[in-house]
Amino acid sequence: MADRRRQLDDAEPAGHSSSQRLCAATREALDPALLIRFVADPDGGVVPDLARRLPGRGVWVKADKATVAQAVRNNVFARSLKRSVKADPALAERVEHLLEKRALEALALANKAGLVTTGFQQVDELIASGAAIGLVQAGDAAEGGREKLARKFAAVARAAGREAAVVTSLSTEQLSLAMGRSNVVHAALIKGGAAERFMEEAERLSRYRLGTATSRGPENAQDLEV
């Protein structure tokens, strides 16, 4: 019932598919996967609804940091909701932090499910076997090791007719905390629901930081580097 009410409350762009939503800041009609939904909380604050489950009228904004910041500056939320609401000036940074948290939680779940391999040698062997669906490398790692694994992963994926999804948007400290072990620099994932969810969350974070929400959908995770 709550989902149905939410769908009725959220505006759909006239002349477009019912699966699309209108970005309140840019007026672009986009797939919901390329947008972030915001709602007003009981105190009149604007909160991101990243899971798209909160009740009430939603305001959809293109899922990139610059557009969210623009929406705050231009008072887009109050106009769209037709009521007095207050958007935190740091809302764009808050959304980035939440997206990062979702990605790390998804990685931790994938690790618990036994879908993640760590360590340079172990990752290199997994890539060579052709079983790796994604490569994760700490953004603060030395470039030499990162480039060697990335090139090999790209070659193996290309030979198999697959996209080479590489995530470099997380630090060594973040990866280590998510995996529950020290000094995690290189990791690779094998096929499984939890691993695929992490890759989706990592791409969502990457799109948000890079501002590529109009050019790449969730099914094309070729380059997630940040």
Residue frames as a rotation matrix with the C-alpha (Angstrom) as fourth column:
MET 1
0.568 0.823 0.000 0.00
0.823 -0.568 0.000 0.00
0.000 0.000 -1.000 0.00
ALA 2
0.430 -0.480 -0.765 2.82
0.158 -0.794 0.587 2.40
-0.889 -0.374 -0.265 0.88
ASP 3
-0.648 -0.705 0.288 4.53
0.381 0.027 0.924 1.71
-0.659 0.709 0.251 -2.46
ARG 4
-0.167 0.675 0.719 1.27
0.974 -0.002 0.228 2.32
0.156 0.738 -0.657 -4.32
ARG 5
0.770 0.450 -0.452 0.72
0.555 -0.822 0.127 5.60
-0.314 -0.349 -0.883 -2.50
ARG 6
-0.020 -0.875 -0.484 4.27
0.145 -0.482 0.864 6.65
-0.989 -0.053 0.136 -3.25
GLN 7
-0.675 -0.222 0.703 3.79
0.682 0.175 0.710 5.96
-0.280 0.959 0.033 -6.96
LEU 8
0.307 0.869 0.388 0.62
0.927 -0.366 0.087 8.04
0.217 0.333 -0.918 -7.01
ASP 9
0.725 -0.029 -0.688 2.31
0.367 -0.830 0.421 10.92
-0.583 -0.557 -0.591 -5.19
ASP 10
-0.279 -0.945 -0.173 5.40
0.232 -0.241 0.942 11.07
-0.932 0.222 0.287 -7.40
ALA 11
0.458 0.473 -0.752 5.01
-0.523 -0.541 -0.659 13.03
-0.719 0.695 -0.001 -10.60
GLU 12
0.015 -0.403 0.915 5.52
0.675 0.679 0.288 11.29
-0.738 0.614 0.282 -13.94
PRO 13
-0.676 -0.320 -0.664 6.67
-0.193 -0.793 0.578 13.32
-0.711 0.519 0.474 -16.97
ALA 14
0.426 0.900 -0.091 3.88
-0.266 0.028 -0.963 13.86
-0.865 0.435 0.252 -19.48
GLY 15
0.754 -0.039 -0.656 4.42
-0.655 0.020 -0.755 12.06
0.042 0.999 -0.011 -22.78
HIS 16
-0.339 -0.914 -0.222 6.99
-0.831 0.401 -0.386 9.65
0.442 0.053 -0.896 -21.38
SER 17
-0.175 0.193 -0.965 6.94
0.121 0.977 0.174 6.07
0.977 -0.086 -0.194 -20.14
SER 18
0.761 0.539 0.360 5.39
-0.309 -0.186 0.933 5.55
0.570 -0.821 0.025 -16.71
SER 19
0.659 -0.595 -0.460 8.70
0.740 0.621 0.259 3.99
0.131 -0.511 0.850 -15.68
GLN 20
-0.326 -0.793 0.514 10.41
0.645 -0.584 -0.493 7.38
0.691 0.171 0.702 -16.01
ARG 21
0.453 0.390 -0.802 10.52
0.834 -0.502 0.227 10.24
-0.314 -0.772 -0.553 -13.54
LEU 22
0.629 -0.152 0.763 11.20
0.369 -0.805 -0.464 13.93
0.685 0.573 -0.450 -14.06
CYS 23
-0.330 -0.796 -0.507 14.32
0.921 -0.152 -0.360 15.45
0.209 -0.586 0.783 -12.53
ALA 24
0.641 0.664 -0.384 13.08
0.749 -0.650 0.126 18.43
-0.166 -0.369 -0.914 -10.54
ALA 25
0.182 -0.667 -0.723 16.34
0.185 -0.699 0.691 20.31
-0.966 -0.259 -0.004 -11.11
THR 26
-0.770 -0.605 -0.200 17.05
-0.114 -0.178 0.977 19.73
-0.627 0.776 0.068 -14.82
ARG 27
0.142 0.948 -0.284 13.56
-0.719 -0.099 -0.688 18.76
-0.681 0.302 0.667 -16.06
GLU 28
-0.564 -0.371 -0.738 14.98
-0.773 0.552 0.314 15.65
0.291 0.747 -0.598 -17.74
ALA 29
0.656 0.733 0.180 12.84
-0.754 0.645 0.121 12.53
-0.028 -0.215 0.976 -17.97
LEU 30
-0.363 -0.892 -0.269 15.04
-0.815 0.444 -0.372 9.67
0.451 0.084 -0.888 -16.76
ASP 31
0.182 0.285 -0.941 14.86
0.153 0.937 0.314 6.09
0.971 -0.201 0.127 -15.58
PRO 32
0.910 0.231 0.345 14.53
-0.283 -0.262 0.923 5.96
0.303 -0.937 -0.173 -11.75
ALA 33
0.672 -0.719 -0.177 17.89
0.736 0.623 0.264 4.14
-0.079 -0.308 0.948 -11.63
LEU 34
-0.256 -0.777 0.575 19.51
0.800 -0.504 -0.326 7.40
0.543 0.376 0.751 -12.75
LEU 35
0.051 0.385 0.922 17.71
-0.248 -0.889 0.385 9.50
0.968 -0.248 0.050 -10.14
ILE 36
-0.860 -0.189 -0.473 17.59
0.412 0.288 -0.864 9.89
0.299 -0.939 -0.170 -6.37
ARG 37
0.145 0.977 0.158 14.26
0.426 -0.206 0.881 10.26
0.893 -0.061 -0.446 -4.60
PHE 38
-0.930 -0.363 0.049 13.93
0.137 -0.468 -0.873 12.78
0.340 -0.805 0.486 -1.76
VAL 39
0.152 0.979 -0.137 11.08
0.636 0.009 0.771 13.25
0.756 -0.204 -0.622 0.71
ALA 40
-0.163 -0.111 0.980 10.29
-0.538 -0.823 -0.183 15.67
0.827 -0.557 0.074 3.52
ASP 41
-0.666 -0.072 -0.742 10.62
0.508 0.684 -0.523 14.38
0.546 -0.726 -0.419 7.06
PRO 42
0.262 0.887 -0.381 8.12
0.910 -0.097 0.402 15.29
0.320 -0.452 -0.833 9.82
ASP 43
0.142 -0.289 -0.947 10.30
0.652 -0.692 0.309 18.25
-0.745 -0.661 0.090 10.85
GLY 44
0.913 0.288 -0.289 10.33
-0.010 -0.692 -0.722 19.75
-0.408 0.662 -0.629 7.37
GLY 45
-0.059 -0.981 -0.184 13.82
-0.581 -0.116 0.806 18.61
-0.812 0.155 -0.563 6.45
VAL 46
0.624 0.179 -0.760 14.74
-0.767 0.325 -0.553 17.04
0.148 0.929 0.340 3.11
VAL 47
0.023 -0.590 0.807 16.01
-0.559 0.662 0.500 13.46
-0.829 -0.463 -0.314 3.33
PRO 48
-0.428 -0.223 -0.876 17.27
-0.882 0.313 0.352 11.12
0.196 0.923 -0.331 0.59
ASP 49
0.441 0.607 0.661 15.22
-0.614 0.741 -0.270 7.97
-0.654 -0.287 0.700 0.03
LEU 50
-0.410 -0.766 -0.494 17.90
-0.885 0.203 0.419 5.82
-0.221 0.609 -0.762 -1.58
ALA 51
-0.902 0.125 0.414 15.85
0.119 0.992 -0.042 2.62
-0.416 0.011 -0.909 -1.23
ARG 52
-0.756 0.649 -0.085 12.71
-0.454 -0.427 0.782 4.38
0.471 0.630 0.618 -2.61
ARG 53
-0.504 0.555 -0.661 10.53
0.620 0.766 0.171 3.10
0.601 -0.324 -0.730 0.20
LEU 54
-0.866 0.140 -0.480 9.61
0.343 -0.531 -0.775 6.15
-0.364 -0.836 0.412 2.28
PRO 55
-0.001 0.960 0.279 5.97
0.984 0.050 -0.170 7.28
-0.177 0.274 -0.945 2.13
GLY 56
0.293 0.231 -0.928 4.80
0.247 -0.956 -0.160 10.66
-0.924 -0.183 -0.337 0.90
ARG 57
0.995 0.095 0.018 5.33
0.050 -0.346 -0.937 12.77
-0.083 0.933 -0.349 -2.18
GLY 58
0.289 -0.952 0.104 8.80
0.684 0.281 0.673 12.37
-0.670 -0.123 0.732 -3.62
VAL 59
0.775 -0.225 -0.591 11.09
-0.503 -0.785 -0.361 14.76
-0.383 0.577 -0.721 -5.44
TRP 60
0.680 -0.525 0.512 13.33
0.627 0.778 -0.033 13.08
-0.381 0.344 0.858 -7.99
VAL 61
0.689 -0.566 -0.453 16.74
-0.595 -0.798 0.091 14.59
-0.413 0.207 -0.887 -8.77
LYS 62
0.730 -0.476 -0.491 19.35
-0.252 0.479 -0.841 13.34
0.635 0.737 0.230 -11.20
ALA 63
0.950 -0.291 -0.109 21.81
0.252 0.515 0.820 11.14
-0.183 -0.806 0.562 -9.32
ASP 64
0.098 -0.976 0.194 24.92
0.760 -0.053 -0.648 13.24
0.643 0.211 0.736 -9.54
LYS 65
-0.167 -0.251 -0.954 26.49
0.955 -0.282 -0.093 15.39
-0.246 -0.926 0.287 -6.88
ALA 66
-0.967 -0.255 -0.015 26.48
0.240 -0.929 0.282 18.63
-0.086 0.270 0.959 -8.85
THR 67
-0.475 0.858 0.196 22.77
0.053 -0.194 0.980 18.36
0.879 0.475 0.046 -9.66
VAL 68
0.239 0.519 -0.821 21.81
0.872 0.256 0.416 17.66
0.426 -0.816 -0.391 -6.04
ALA 69
-0.503 -0.491 -0.711 23.85
0.747 -0.661 -0.072 20.70
-0.435 -0.568 0.699 -4.97
GLN 70
-0.941 0.205 0.269 22.09
0.042 -0.719 0.694 22.74
0.336 0.664 0.668 -7.67
ALA 71
-0.077 0.976 -0.206 18.70
0.454 0.218 0.864 21.59
0.888 -0.027 -0.459 -6.40
VAL 72
0.063 0.025 -0.998 19.60
0.990 -0.125 0.059 22.79
-0.123 -0.992 -0.033 -2.90
ARG 73
-0.819 -0.471 -0.327 20.82
0.435 -0.882 0.180 26.20
-0.374 0.005 0.928 -4.14
ASN 74
-0.876 0.469 0.117 17.73
-0.161 -0.510 0.845 26.75
0.456 0.721 0.522 -6.30
ASN 75
-0.655 0.630 0.417 15.22
-0.580 -0.067 -0.812 25.73
-0.484 -0.774 0.409 -3.62
VAL 76
-0.625 0.366 -0.690 13.90
-0.549 0.421 0.721 23.00
0.555 0.830 -0.062 -5.91
PHE 77
-0.837 0.265 -0.478 12.57
0.441 0.844 -0.305 20.82
0.323 -0.466 -0.824 -3.08
ALA 78
-0.644 0.622 -0.446 10.22
0.153 -0.466 -0.871 23.44
-0.749 -0.630 0.205 -1.66
ARG 79
-0.463 0.471 -0.751 8.86
-0.840 -0.503 0.202 24.27
-0.282 0.725 0.628 -5.10
SER 80
-0.656 0.167 -0.736 8.30
-0.368 0.780 0.505 20.64
0.658 0.603 -0.451 -6.02
LEU 81
-0.744 0.353 -0.567 6.71
0.633 0.645 -0.428 19.70
0.215 -0.677 -0.703 -2.71
LYS 82
-0.168 0.684 0.710 4.69
0.138 -0.697 0.704 22.94
0.976 0.216 0.022 -2.63
ARG 83
0.894 0.353 -0.277 5.46
0.322 -0.075 0.944 23.45
0.312 -0.933 -0.180 1.03
SER 84
0.547 -0.714 0.437 8.09
-0.758 -0.644 -0.102 24.97
0.354 -0.275 -0.894 3.24
VAL 85
0.920 -0.370 -0.125 11.00
0.391 0.862 0.324 22.57
-0.012 -0.347 0.938 3.65
LYS 86
0.636 -0.770 -0.057 14.65
-0.722 -0.619 0.309 23.08
-0.273 -0.156 -0.949 4.49
ALA 87
0.889 -0.426 -0.165 17.39
0.264 0.775 -0.575 21.32
0.373 0.467 0.802 2.57
ASP 88
0.622 -0.746 -0.237 20.74
0.276 -0.075 0.958 21.04
-0.733 -0.661 0.160 4.33
PRO 89
0.651 -0.448 -0.613 23.43
-0.726 -0.602 -0.333 22.95
-0.220 0.662 -0.717 2.37
ALA 90
-0.469 -0.876 0.112 25.57
-0.830 0.481 0.283 19.83
-0.301 0.039 -0.953 2.75
LEU 91
0.480 0.764 0.431 22.86
-0.550 0.645 -0.530 17.52
-0.683 0.018 0.730 1.35
ALA 92
0.726 -0.233 -0.647 24.96
-0.567 0.329 -0.755 16.57
0.389 0.915 0.107 -1.70
GLU 93
-0.394 -0.918 0.040 27.83
-0.733 0.288 -0.616 15.48
0.554 -0.272 -0.786 0.53
ARG 94
-0.280 0.379 0.882 25.42
-0.771 0.458 -0.442 13.60
-0.572 -0.804 0.164 2.79
VAL 95
0.798 0.584 -0.151 24.05
-0.540 0.579 -0.611 11.65
-0.269 0.569 0.777 -0.16
GLU 96
0.287 -0.781 -0.555 27.59
-0.619 0.290 -0.729 10.77
0.731 0.553 -0.400 -1.26
HIS 97
-0.603 -0.516 0.609 28.37
-0.794 0.313 -0.521 9.46
0.077 -0.797 -0.598 2.23
LEU 98
0.132 0.753 0.644 25.19
-0.668 0.547 -0.504 7.36
-0.732 -0.364 0.576 2.26
LEU 99
0.830 0.124 -0.544 25.92
-0.532 0.468 -0.706 5.90
0.167 0.875 0.454 -1.19
GLU 100
-0.165 -0.971 -0.175 29.45
-0.699 0.240 -0.674 5.07
0.696 0.011 -0.718 -0.05
LYS 101
-0.485 0.051 0.873 28.05
-0.795 0.390 -0.464 3.39
-0.364 -0.920 -0.148 3.07
ARG 102
0.617 0.773 0.148 25.64
-0.603 0.586 -0.541 1.30
-0.505 0.244 0.828 0.99
ALA 103
0.564 -0.480 -0.671 28.48
-0.557 0.379 -0.739 0.16
0.609 0.791 -0.054 -1.26
LEU 104
-0.508 -0.826 0.245 30.65
-0.724 0.255 -0.641 -0.84
0.467 -0.502 -0.728 1.68
GLU 105
-0.168 0.539 0.825 27.81
-0.754 0.469 -0.460 -2.70
-0.635 -0.699 0.328 3.38
ALA 106
0.826 0.473 -0.306 27.13
-0.549 0.555 -0.625 -4.56
-0.126 0.684 0.718 0.14
LEU 107
0.118 -0.872 -0.475 30.81
-0.615 0.312 -0.725 -5.50
0.780 0.377 -0.499 -0.11
ALA 108
-0.594 -0.311 0.742 30.77
-0.801 0.310 -0.512 -6.80
-0.070 -0.899 -0.433 3.46
LEU 109
0.340 0.808 0.481 27.74
-0.648 0.572 -0.503 -8.97
-0.682 -0.141 0.718 2.66
ALA 110
0.762 -0.126 -0.635 29.38
-0.530 0.442 -0.724 -10.30
0.372 0.888 0.270 -0.49
ASN 111
-0.328 -0.944 0.018 32.45
-0.727 0.241 -0.643 -11.19
0.603 -0.224 -0.766 1.54
LYS 112
-0.387 0.265 0.883 30.35
-0.766 0.442 -0.467 -13.02
-0.514 -0.857 0.032 4.15
ALA 113
0.707 0.706 0.034 28.73
-0.530 0.561 -0.635 -14.95
-0.467 0.431 0.772 1.30
GLY 114
0.151 -0.756 0.638 32.17
0.217 0.654 0.724 -16.17
-0.964 0.029 0.263 0.20
LEU 115
0.764 0.263 0.590 32.09
0.615 -0.016 -0.789 -14.25
-0.198 0.965 -0.173 -3.08
VAL 116
0.879 -0.469 0.080 35.18
-0.436 -0.861 -0.262 -12.07
0.192 0.195 -0.962 -2.55
THR 117
0.591 -0.795 -0.133 38.85
0.801 0.599 -0.019 -12.98
0.095 -0.096 0.991 -2.96
THR 118
0.950 -0.311 -0.035 41.61
-0.298 -0.932 0.209 -10.68
-0.097 -0.188 -0.977 -1.68
GLY 119
0.265 -0.942 0.206 45.37
-0.003 0.213 0.977 -10.42
-0.964 -0.260 0.053 -2.12
PHE 120
0.047 -0.287 -0.957 47.34
-0.878 -0.469 0.097 -9.67
-0.477 0.835 -0.274 -5.28
GLN 121
-0.866 -0.482 -0.134 48.31
-0.488 0.752 0.442 -13.25
-0.112 0.448 -0.887 -6.11
GLN 122
-0.618 0.695 0.367 44.93
0.414 0.685 -0.600 -14.71
-0.669 -0.219 -0.711 -5.29
VAL 123
0.333 0.737 -0.589 43.12
-0.165 -0.569 -0.805 -12.04
-0.928 0.365 -0.067 -7.33
ASP 124
-0.270 -0.530 -0.804 45.52
-0.906 -0.144 0.399 -12.55
-0.327 0.836 -0.441 -10.22
GLU 125
-0.976 -0.105 0.189 44.76
-0.063 0.974 0.219 -16.28
-0.207 0.202 -0.957 -10.23
LEU 126
-0.208 0.973 0.095 41.00
0.418 0.176 -0.891 -15.70
-0.884 -0.146 -0.443 -10.02
ILE 127
0.250 0.238 -0.939 41.16
-0.627 -0.699 -0.344 -13.32
-0.738 0.674 -0.026 -12.98
ALA 128
-0.641 -0.605 -0.473 43.16
-0.753 0.375 0.540 -15.85
-0.149 0.703 -0.696 -14.99
SER 129
-0.819 0.370 0.439 40.51
0.267 0.922 -0.280 -18.50
-0.508 -0.112 -0.854 -14.30
GLY 130
-0.820 0.518 0.245 37.86
0.064 -0.343 0.937 -16.30
0.569 0.784 0.248 -15.91
ALA 131
-0.214 0.779 -0.589 35.58
0.893 0.400 0.206 -16.49
0.396 -0.482 -0.782 -12.87
ALA 132
-0.656 -0.090 -0.749 35.96
0.540 -0.749 -0.383 -12.88
-0.527 -0.656 0.541 -11.73
ILE 133
0.186 0.783 0.593 32.98
0.966 -0.256 0.035 -10.63
0.179 0.567 -0.804 -12.51
GLY 134
0.875 0.083 0.477 34.46
0.045 -0.995 0.091 -7.51
0.482 -0.059 -0.874 -10.93
LEU 135
-0.072 -0.956 -0.284 37.79
0.816 0.108 -0.568 -6.14
0.574 -0.273 0.772 -9.79
VAL 136
0.940 0.328 0.092 38.08
0.196 -0.742 0.641 -3.90
0.278 -0.585 -0.762 -6.72
GLN 137
-0.036 -0.995 -0.096 41.27
0.863 0.017 -0.505 -1.94
0.504 -0.101 0.858 -6.09
ALA 138
0.302 0.115 -0.946 41.95
0.791 -0.584 0.182 0.64
-0.531 -0.804 -0.268 -3.41
GLY 139
0.886 0.123 0.447 42.04
0.385 -0.733 -0.561 4.14
0.259 0.670 -0.696 -4.82
ASP 140
0.735 -0.652 0.186 45.15
-0.671 -0.659 0.341 4.92
-0.100 -0.375 -0.922 -2.77
ALA 141
0.671 -0.494 0.553 47.05
0.304 0.863 0.403 1.81
-0.676 -0.103 0.729 -3.90
ALA 142
-0.328 -0.870 -0.368 50.27
-0.212 -0.311 0.926 1.96
-0.920 0.382 -0.082 -5.90
GLU 143
0.341 0.552 -0.760 49.52
-0.810 -0.238 -0.536 2.38
-0.477 0.799 0.366 -9.60
GLY 144
-0.533 -0.661 -0.528 51.86
-0.841 0.480 0.249 -0.38
0.088 0.577 -0.812 -10.79
GLY 145
-0.939 0.192 0.284 50.00
0.083 0.931 -0.356 -3.26
-0.333 -0.311 -0.890 -9.18
ARG 146
-0.058 0.979 -0.198 46.62
-0.105 -0.203 -0.974 -1.74
-0.993 -0.036 0.114 -9.97
GLU 147
0.138 0.079 -0.987 47.42
-0.928 -0.338 -0.157 -1.32
-0.346 0.938 0.027 -13.66
LYS 148
-0.821 -0.512 -0.252 48.80
-0.568 0.776 0.273 -4.84
0.056 0.367 -0.928 -14.03
LEU 149
-0.741 0.598 0.305 45.66
0.332 0.721 -0.608 -6.47
-0.584 -0.349 -0.733 -12.63
ALA 150
0.112 0.828 -0.549 43.33
-0.249 -0.511 -0.822 -4.08
-0.962 0.229 0.149 -14.46
ARG 151
-0.215 -0.262 -0.941 44.97
-0.964 -0.095 0.247 -4.79
-0.154 0.960 -0.232 -17.82
LYS 152
-0.983 -0.172 -0.062 44.81
-0.178 0.977 0.114 -8.53
0.041 0.123 -0.992 -17.27
PHE 153
-0.479 0.874 0.085 41.17
0.300 0.254 -0.920 -8.35
-0.825 -0.415 -0.383 -16.14
ALA 154
0.129 0.510 -0.851 40.25
-0.633 -0.618 -0.466 -6.25
-0.764 0.598 0.243 -19.17
ALA 155
-0.542 -0.419 -0.729 41.92
-0.836 0.354 0.419 -8.72
0.083 0.836 -0.542 -21.54
VAL 156
-0.972 0.201 0.121 40.22
0.166 0.955 -0.247 -11.75
-0.165 -0.220 -0.961 -19.98
ALA 157
-0.204 0.956 -0.211 36.82
0.144 -0.184 -0.972 -10.05
-0.968 -0.229 -0.100 -19.94
ARG 158
-0.034 0.136 -0.990 37.21
-0.859 -0.511 -0.041 -8.89
-0.511 0.849 0.134 -23.54
ALA 159
-0.840 -0.354 -0.411 38.08
-0.520 0.739 0.428 -12.41
0.152 0.573 -0.805 -24.67
ALA 160
-0.812 0.583 0.027 34.93
0.506 0.725 -0.466 -13.68
-0.292 -0.365 -0.884 -22.94
GLY 161
-0.496 0.628 0.600 32.78
0.448 -0.407 0.796 -10.92
0.744 0.664 -0.079 -24.44
ARG 162
0.398 0.612 -0.684 32.10
0.904 -0.132 0.407 -9.31
0.159 -0.780 -0.605 -21.05
GLU 163
0.639 -0.165 0.751 32.48
-0.147 -0.985 -0.092 -5.83
0.755 -0.052 -0.653 -19.64
ALA 164
-0.213 -0.773 -0.598 35.46
0.707 0.301 -0.640 -5.31
0.674 -0.559 0.482 -17.32
ALA 165
0.708 0.560 0.431 33.99
0.081 -0.670 0.738 -3.65
0.702 -0.487 -0.519 -14.23
VAL 166
-0.281 -0.878 -0.388 36.73
0.726 0.069 -0.684 -2.09
0.627 -0.474 0.618 -12.11
VAL 167
0.825 0.561 0.059 35.99
0.343 -0.582 0.738 -0.29
0.449 -0.589 -0.672 -8.84
THR 168
-0.283 -0.951 -0.126 38.61
0.762 -0.143 -0.631 2.15
0.582 -0.275 0.765 -7.51
SER 169
0.060 0.433 0.899 36.37
-0.076 -0.896 0.437 4.49
0.995 -0.095 -0.021 -5.54
LEU 170
0.959 0.282 0.025 37.15
-0.065 0.134 0.989 3.08
0.276 -0.950 0.147 -2.09
SER 171
0.256 -0.913 0.317 40.30
-0.875 -0.358 -0.325 3.44
0.410 -0.194 -0.891 0.02
THR 172
-0.424 -0.518 -0.742 42.47
-0.103 0.842 -0.529 0.74
0.900 -0.148 -0.411 1.56
GLU 173
-0.958 0.080 0.277 41.10
-0.283 -0.071 -0.957 1.62
-0.057 -0.994 0.091 5.00
GLN 174
-0.110 0.993 -0.031 37.49
-0.960 -0.114 -0.256 1.39
-0.258 0.002 0.966 3.81
LEU 175
0.229 0.148 -0.962 38.04
-0.615 0.788 -0.025 -1.93
0.754 0.597 0.272 2.04
SER 176
-0.714 -0.595 -0.369 39.82
-0.074 0.587 -0.806 -3.34
0.697 -0.548 -0.463 5.09
LEU 177
-0.769 0.494 0.405 37.01
-0.554 -0.201 -0.808 -2.34
-0.318 -0.846 0.428 7.44
ALA 178
0.180 0.899 -0.400 34.36
-0.984 0.162 -0.078 -3.79
-0.006 0.408 0.913 5.11
MET 179
0.263 -0.152 -0.953 36.25
-0.406 0.878 -0.252 -7.06
0.875 0.453 0.169 4.75
GLY 180
0.931 0.131 0.342 37.22
-0.364 0.228 0.903 -7.36
0.041 -0.965 0.260 8.40
ARG 181
0.577 -0.815 0.055 40.92
0.785 0.572 0.238 -7.75
-0.225 -0.094 0.970 7.70
SER 182
0.379 -0.495 -0.782 43.96
0.050 -0.833 0.551 -5.50
-0.924 -0.248 -0.291 7.41
ASN 183
-0.388 -0.714 -0.582 45.53
-0.440 -0.412 0.798 -3.91
-0.810 0.566 -0.154 4.34
VAL 184
0.116 0.495 0.861 43.01
0.671 0.600 -0.435 -4.94
-0.732 0.628 -0.263 1.67
VAL 185
-0.423 -0.375 -0.825 44.25
-0.331 -0.784 0.526 -3.38
-0.844 0.495 0.207 -1.56
HIS 186
-0.682 0.159 -0.714 43.09
-0.686 0.198 0.700 -5.80
0.252 0.967 -0.026 -4.27
ALA 187
-0.463 0.596 0.656 39.90
-0.181 0.661 -0.728 -7.85
-0.868 -0.456 -0.198 -4.36
ALA 188
-0.805 0.297 -0.513 37.83
-0.511 0.093 0.855 -9.66
0.301 0.950 0.077 -6.96
LEU 189
-0.262 0.823 0.505 34.29
-0.684 0.210 -0.698 -10.98
-0.681 -0.528 0.508 -6.92
ILE 190
-0.994 0.066 0.088 32.72
0.107 0.763 0.638 -14.10
-0.025 0.643 -0.765 -8.36
LYS 191
-0.543 0.838 0.054 29.15
-0.275 -0.239 0.931 -14.41
0.793 0.491 0.360 -9.57
GLY 192
-0.542 0.464 -0.701 26.41
0.821 0.470 -0.324 -14.27
0.179 -0.751 -0.636 -6.95
GLY 193
0.411 0.850 0.330 23.55
0.741 -0.522 0.421 -12.05
0.530 0.071 -0.845 -5.89
ALA 194
0.738 -0.156 -0.657 25.47
0.479 -0.565 0.672 -10.25
-0.476 -0.810 -0.342 -3.15
ALA 195
-0.374 -0.927 0.034 28.43
0.626 -0.225 0.747 -9.61
-0.684 0.301 0.664 -5.46
GLU 196
-0.403 0.297 0.866 26.19
0.819 -0.305 0.486 -8.23
0.408 0.905 -0.120 -8.17
ARG 197
0.731 0.670 -0.131 24.47
0.647 -0.619 0.445 -5.96
0.217 -0.410 -0.886 -5.68
PHE 198
0.277 -0.706 -0.652 27.84
0.490 -0.480 0.728 -4.56
-0.827 -0.521 0.213 -4.62
MET 199
-0.658 -0.554 0.511 28.78
0.707 -0.219 0.673 -3.84
-0.261 0.803 0.535 -8.23
GLU 200
0.093 0.788 0.609 25.47
0.799 -0.424 0.427 -2.02
0.594 0.446 -0.669 -8.70
GLU 201
0.838 0.207 -0.505 25.99
0.512 -0.618 0.597 0.06
-0.188 -0.759 -0.624 -5.56
ALA 202
-0.104 -0.957 -0.269 29.59
0.570 -0.279 0.772 0.83
-0.815 -0.073 0.575 -6.55
GLU 203
-0.568 -0.060 0.821 28.47
0.799 -0.282 0.532 2.00
0.199 0.958 0.208 -9.97
ARG 204
0.539 0.829 0.149 25.76
0.723 -0.546 0.424 4.14
0.433 -0.121 -0.893 -8.43
LEU 205
0.581 -0.434 -0.689 28.39
0.451 -0.532 0.716 5.82
-0.677 -0.727 -0.113 -6.25
SER 206
-0.488 -0.832 0.264 30.67
0.657 -0.151 0.739 6.28
-0.575 0.534 0.620 -9.24
ARG 207
-0.175 0.517 0.838 27.92
0.855 -0.342 0.390 7.83
0.488 0.784 -0.382 -11.37
TYR 208
0.790 0.518 -0.329 27.06
0.613 -0.635 0.470 10.21
0.035 -0.573 -0.819 -8.54
ARG 209
0.279 -0.775 -0.568 30.64
0.380 -0.454 0.806 11.41
-0.882 -0.441 0.168 -8.19
LEU 210
-0.675 -0.641 0.366 31.39
0.537 -0.086 0.839 11.63
-0.507 0.762 0.402 -11.91
GLY 211
-0.230 0.668 -0.708 28.07
-0.415 -0.725 -0.550 13.13
-0.880 0.167 0.444 -12.99
THR 212
-0.903 -0.146 -0.404 27.34
-0.429 0.342 0.836 10.47
0.016 0.928 -0.371 -15.63
ALA 213
-0.531 0.744 0.405 23.72
-0.064 0.441 -0.895 9.78
-0.845 -0.501 -0.186 -14.70
THR 214
0.414 0.755 -0.508 22.41
-0.591 -0.201 -0.781 10.45
-0.692 0.624 0.363 -18.21
SER 215
0.138 -0.468 -0.873 24.98
-0.978 0.077 -0.196 8.44
0.159 0.880 -0.447 -20.11
ARG 216
-0.680 -0.457 -0.573 25.16
-0.362 0.889 -0.279 5.08
0.637 0.017 -0.770 -18.37
GLY 217
0.422 0.890 0.171 22.53
-0.704 0.203 0.681 2.80
0.571 -0.408 0.712 -16.95
PRO 218
0.315 -0.276 0.908 22.94
-0.846 0.352 0.400 0.19
-0.430 -0.895 -0.123 -14.23
GLU 219
0.899 0.064 0.434 23.42
0.076 0.951 -0.298 -2.56
-0.432 0.301 0.850 -16.78
ASN 220
0.683 -0.685 0.254 26.63
0.328 -0.023 -0.944 -1.02
0.653 0.728 0.209 -18.18
ALA 221
0.943 -0.332 0.002 29.25
-0.112 -0.312 0.944 -1.07
-0.312 -0.890 -0.331 -15.45
GLN 222
0.743 -0.662 0.096 32.30
0.440 0.376 -0.815 -1.03
0.504 0.648 0.571 -17.72
ASP 223
-0.349 -0.911 0.221 34.32
0.477 -0.376 -0.794 1.63
0.806 -0.172 0.566 -15.94
LEU 224
0.724 0.642 -0.252 33.68
0.504 -0.243 0.829 2.47
0.471 -0.727 -0.500 -12.32
GLU 225
-0.217 -0.918 -0.331 36.95
0.942 -0.109 -0.316 4.24
0.254 -0.381 0.889 -11.66
VAL 226
0.881 0.432 0.195 36.88
0.345 -0.867 0.360 7.44
0.325 -0.250 -0.912 -9.57
